[in-house]
Amino acid sequence: MSTFLLSDEHEELRRALRRFAEDQVAPFAAEADERSEYPWKSFEAYRESGFIRLPYPLEHGGDGGDGIAYAMLVEEVARVCASSALFVFISRLACAPILAHGSPELAARIVPKVVSGEWQGSYCLSEPQAGSDVGSMATRALRDGDHYVLNGRKAWISNAGVSDFYTVFAVTDPDASRRTGVSAFVVERDAPGFSIGKLESKMGMRGSPTGELLFDDVVVPATNRIGEEGEGLGYAFGALNSSRPIVGAQAVGIAQGALDAAARYSKERRQFGSQIADFQGVQFMLADMATRVEAARLLVYRACAMVDAEAPGVTRASSMAKLFASDAAMSVTTDAVQVLGGAGYTRDFPLERMMRDAKATQIYEGTNQIQRIVVARHLLDEITEQRR
Ligand SMILES: Cc1cc2nc3c(=O)[nH]c(=O)nc-3n(C[C@H](O)[C@H](O)[C@H](O)COP(=O)(O)OP(=O)(O)OC[C@H]3O[C@@H](n4cnc5c(N)ncnc54)[C@H](O)[C@@H]3O)c2cc1C
């Protein structure tokens, strides 16, 4: 991006992504939501398209796309099917700690399989009693010679049951603070003692399974530990730092899809002898929606560029992007339903689905209350620094 303009390559990529998403993902979106079924046809098309390689490094067979290109991928898929956008970024999030901190052998064993679409992954931090307060996690990993034994339960895990590997954070030293007492592991789906618990029946993102993982004396080789023992929580937060703008991109995509559908409808629907698009009350809603989408997109792309550059202030920028974009998605989808009137409230149009899907982006990868805490903490720390 040259200052605030996208490069020709990015614009061209967006056109290709839009064609792909509209032709090969959109047709299955309503069905996945209606039946709460994994959109396998969309996933297969994604794998065949080659776009699956975009967000992974070259050395593992990926295309090494930059953060903005990755955001565009998630955005364009989410514009037509938010659930499908989850299969794009959940596996990438599961790979993030492995790529950043795992041994070269572990990365070489896992990541190329994800890049080819043979494997999918999940990122497993939350527990029933450890949501926003992840430090209170209780899942335990006990070292026993050349392996660890895992016991406990994870909750709310995206892609549960579909994934072939799970990036799991567990307590290795209960006496230490969680900052130094948690480690990260790769657990493969066929590990004895590992099973999938209850799958949630959700308001939105219904094409993406979310569920519990149960660990009952699961033996994990020490070679599956990611990085150093005791560093897991830092790895978990590092992965979220670079992924939160991507949740923001998903939110921007949902909002853009809702805005496009509402604007189209406003030119077709007639009341009082005019298109409803002629009424200033409707025009103002559309203008506010479009402005929110654009502002959210800019925050997301900027945070992505900062992640790539490892720029100072990236944590704050990531939280701001996720926070603003997901709030924008909630408000834009709600207004889009309003623009359609009664029709917006029915399943004949995708708007009510988009509104339900948007809600999740305000909750996962840290609720928006938690994002506000992060932003405020960084802001206030800076003031304290300046006073010194
Ligand atoms: C669809 C979906 C998919 C998910 N996928 C994953 C996944 O793949 N992997 C994973 O690990 N997790 C996943 N999650 C879990 C998600 O990250 C948690 O739901 C989220 O972090 C909030 O935790 P909680 O649900 O326990 O809410 P709680 O932490 O119980 O929060 C309840 C309310 O209290 C507020 N609150 C809590 N603490 C504070 C505070 N200090 N100040 C102000 N307000 C506060 C929250 O903002 C919220 O409004 C997923 C969740 C959903 C809904």
The ligand as an ORCA input file, in Angstrom:
! r2SCAN-3c Opt
* xyz 0 1
  C     -18.466    -18.799     17.720
  C     -17.329    -18.842     18.687
  C     -16.124    -19.417     18.283
  C     -15.054    -19.463     19.191
  N     -13.879    -20.071     18.803
  C     -12.868    -20.200     19.697
  C     -11.685    -20.929     19.342
  O     -11.529    -21.406     18.202
  N     -10.714    -21.081     20.274
  C     -10.825    -20.563     21.534
  O      -9.909    -20.735     22.326
  N     -11.952    -19.882     21.901
  C     -12.965    -19.689     21.014
  N     -14.109    -18.997     21.373
  C     -14.235    -18.510     22.740
  C     -14.171    -16.999     22.877
  O     -12.868    -16.554     22.679
  C     -14.748    -16.652     24.258
  O     -16.154    -16.883     24.197
  C     -14.464    -15.216     24.673
  O     -13.091    -15.031     24.902
  C     -15.258    -14.805     25.910
  O     -15.183    -15.751     26.927
  P     -16.529    -16.252     27.635
  O     -17.460    -16.693     26.581
  O     -16.159    -17.232     28.676
  O     -17.143    -14.969     28.286
  P     -16.774    -14.364     29.727
  O     -15.316    -14.194     29.846
  O     -17.505    -15.130     30.764
  O     -17.417    -12.918     29.604
  C     -18.804    -12.659     29.835
  C     -18.993    -11.138     29.712
  O     -18.224    -10.469     30.707
  C     -17.377     -9.514     30.085
  N     -16.113     -9.415     30.808
  C     -15.305    -10.424     31.228
  N     -14.228     -9.933     31.846
  C     -14.341     -8.580     31.815
  C     -13.546     -7.479     32.307
  N     -12.385     -7.664     32.931
  N     -13.993     -6.214     32.091
  C     -15.159     -5.994     31.426
  N     -15.954     -6.983     30.956
  C     -15.542     -8.244     31.143
  C     -17.167    -10.031     28.672
  O     -16.775     -9.000     27.772
  C     -18.544    -10.594     28.359
  O     -19.384     -9.551     27.948
  C     -15.186    -18.918     20.489
  C     -16.406    -18.321     20.856
  C     -17.462    -18.273     19.979
  C     -18.753    -17.625     20.420
*
